[in-house]
Amino acid sequence: MQTYAYKATDAKGSMTEGSIQATNRGAAMQQLDALGLTPIALVDPTDVQGKKAADFKPKAGSRISNADLERFTRELANLLTAGVPLSKALQIIVRESSRMNSNQQFRAIHDDVVGGMSLADAMARWPRSFSDVYVAMVHAGETGGFLDEVLIQIAELRNREQELVGRVKGALIYPVVLATVASGVMIFLLTFFIPRFTSIFADFGGQLPWLTRQIVALSNGLLHYGLFLLIGILLGIVGVQRAWKTDSGRRIIENLILKLPGVGKVIAQLAMVRFCQMLGTLLGAGVPLVNSLKVARKAIGNQTLSDAVDQSVEQVQMGTALAMSLKTCPTLFPQSVIEMISVAEESGRLDKELVRLSETYQKLLDRYLRMLVSLMEPLMLLIMGAIVGTVVIGMLLPVFELQDLVQ
C-alpha cells in the first residue's frame, strides 16, 4: 500500500486536503470518487519533488482513431464550456470510453493532469495520437485561459482538414487504379503473351521488324532481370523512407515534389489553406500573433514551406507587418493573398479574413483537383491504350510478313 496526498473538491465545491492509502494511483482515484470527491491533485508524498524526469518522456502505444480523437476533443470542450472542472471532465470521458486503447491513453492523461501536469504536457506524452499542432493549440488555450474555445476550434479544424484530405484521396483513386491496371496489363503482356509469340517467330526464321525486336528484347530483359528490378525498386522505396526521416533528405524530396507540374501547385495550395485556417483560428481565440504563427507553421505539413514561414515569424517579431513578412514565400502565398491580408491587417479583421481565405481557397482547390482528375482520366486511358496498342502492333507485324518469313 502507498500513501497519496490529495487536493479535491466536495459536492458543494469546497476545497479539501488529506491523504489516502491505496495500492496504486488508479485505486486511489476510485476511493476518492467513492467519497464523492473530485480530485484536483494526487501525489505520492514520498516523491514530493514531483515525478522523475523519465516519467515525463513520450509513451509508446498505438495511435487512437481519428473518430475517437474528435469525440474526445468535442466532449472535453463541451464539458469545460458547461463549467465542469478539467479533472472531472477527463474522468467522465474515461468512464464513457469503451475502446481499450483509447481508454488507456485518456486514463493516463487524466492521471497526469490530476498529478499536477498541464493538459498539453500530458497529451504530448502520446505523440502518435496528439500531433504537435494539437498540443501547441492546447498549450495556447491553457496559457490564455480559453481552453474550451480552443478545443472547439481544434475539433472543427480537424473535421475540415479530414474532409479536405478525403477529397484529395478520393480524387486520386481513379488515376491510381488506372495506373495499376496499366502496369498489370504490361507485365502480363511482356512476361506471358510475348514469349509465346517469340518462340513462334524463332521457328519461322528471318528478320523480325524493328519494333518487334525491341518489344522482344524488353520482354527478355524483364524475364531475366525482373527479380533484380523488383529488388532495386524495393531498395529505392526503403532509401526514400529513410531519407524522409532525416531533415536534409526530407527537404530534398519535398523540393522535388513541389517542382512536379500540377502536383506541386496542389501541395502548396493545400499548405496555404491549412496555414490560413490555423492562423485565423488561433487569432480568433485570442492567441498573440507571434505565438499563432509559430503554431500555424506546424500545420503546413511541408518542411520546405515551413522554413520559409520561419523568416516571416522573425520579421514579425521585429515589428514587420504580417503581409510584408509573407512576401518572402511566394510559392506559398500569391500576391493576391498578400494584398488581402494587408487590407485585413489595416481594418483589424485579420482573423476573420484568414478563415475566409482558407474557405475560399479550399473551394478553389477542390475545383482544381476535379479539373486535374477530369484531365488525368482520358490521359491515363490514352497512355494505356497507346502502350498496349504498340505491343499488339509489334506482335502482329511479323504475321503480316508471314509469307516472307515462311519462304
Secondary structure as GFF3:
##gff-version 3
##sequence-region A 1 407
A	DSSP	beta_strand	2	9	.	.	.	ID=ss1
A	DSSP	beta_strand	15	22	.	.	.	ID=ss2
A	DSSP	alpha_helix	25	34	.	.	.	ID=ss3
A	DSSP	beta_strand	38	43	.	.	.	ID=ss4
A	DSSP	three_ten_helix	45	47	.	.	.	ID=ss5
A	DSSP	three_ten_helix	53	56	.	.	.	ID=ss6
A	DSSP	alpha_helix	66	81	.	.	.	ID=ss7
A	DSSP	alpha_helix	86	96	.	.	.	ID=ss8
A	DSSP	alpha_helix	100	114	.	.	.	ID=ss9
A	DSSP	alpha_helix	119	124	.	.	.	ID=ss10
A	DSSP	alpha_helix	132	144	.	.	.	ID=ss11
A	DSSP	alpha_helix	147	188	.	.	.	ID=ss12
A	DSSP	pi_helix	189	193	.	.	.	ID=ss13
A	DSSP	alpha_helix	194	204	.	.	.	ID=ss14
A	DSSP	alpha_helix	210	244	.	.	.	ID=ss15
A	DSSP	alpha_helix	247	258	.	.	.	ID=ss16
A	DSSP	alpha_helix	263	284	.	.	.	ID=ss17
A	DSSP	alpha_helix	289	296	.	.	.	ID=ss18
A	DSSP	three_ten_helix	297	299	.	.	.	ID=ss19
A	DSSP	alpha_helix	303	317	.	.	.	ID=ss20
A	DSSP	alpha_helix	322	326	.	.	.	ID=ss21
A	DSSP	alpha_helix	335	347	.	.	.	ID=ss22
A	DSSP	alpha_helix	350	400	.	.	.	ID=ss23
A	DSSP	alpha_helix	402	406	.	.	.	ID=ss24
###
